[in-house]
Amino acid sequence: MPGPKALANALALDSPEGAFYTYNGWAAVIGAKRPAGSTFAGDVAVTKYMLDEAYVGSVAGLAHGLSPFVRISTDRPDDVLSDTVNRIAAAISSLDI
């Protein structure tokens, strides 16, 4: 399973500037093939996949005019965030990017 460094290579990750969430760029995942063979049409499909496969709730950037970014809350303890990153990495590792 890829770790946080591999995840960072696949996604655009910026440090939040005084907020409790980040907008992460998922352009590298849009168009990727899922294990079932379908592809992601946009950031809304990515957020559904992350909820279904990694149990991570997020908001599609489309909701804020920021597609293909995805908003993820960082208002959690470090151990919860670390587990979240690991679950996202595991979900991404099953994709054909």
N, C-alpha and C positions, 0 to 999 in steps of 0.2 A: 504494500500500500504506500502511495507517495506521502511524504510528510509535508509540513508547512512550506518548506523551500520549493518543492515541486509544485505545490498549489500556487505559490506566489508567481512561479514562472508561467503558469497557465492563465492566471487572472491578473488584472491591473489592480493593485492594492495600494491605497493611499492612507496615510495616517489621518485620523479625524482631527479637525482643528476646532476644539472646544465643544464638540458634540458627542452624543452618546450613540452614534451610529456611523457607519462608513458606507460610501458608495463604491462598490467594487465593479470593475469593468469585466464583463463576461463575453466580450466579442469573440474570444478564442473558442468558446463553447458553443455559441450560436452556429448552427450548421453541423455540429458534431453528431455522429451516429450513436444512438442509444443501443443497449444490448438487444432490444426487440427489433431494431432496424430502422425505426423512425428517426428523424432529425429535429433539432430545436429550431422553430421558426423565429423565435425572439426571446426577449428577457422574461416575458410572462410565462412561457413554457419552461424556462430555466427555473423560475421560482417554484412552479408546481413540481418539477422534478426534485428539487432540493427538499421540498416538504415531504414528498412521497418516499424518497430514497434515503435522505439523510436526517429527516425529522427536524429540519431547520426552517423556521418561518422567516420570510423576507418579503420585501416589497419591490415589485418590478419598477425599474427606473421610468418606464413608460408613464406611470402614474404621476410622475413629477416632471415629465418632459426630458428625461435623462437616459433614455434607452441608448445603448444596451447595458447600462449599469443596473446593479441590484443593491438595494439598501438593506443592511443587516445591523441590528442593534448590537452595541458593545457594552451595554449596561448590565453586565453580568460578572460574577467572580472569574478570576483568571482560569481556574480549573474547568469551569463550564465553557469558557471561550476556547480553551485548548481542546476539549472534547468536541466542540462544534467544528473546529477546523479539521480535526481528524475525521469526523463523519462526512464533511464536505469533500475532503481529499479522497475518501473511500468511494464516494458516489461518482466523483470525476474520473477515478481510475478505471471505472467500467465503461467509459466512453471511448469511442474511436475519434480522437481529435486530429 
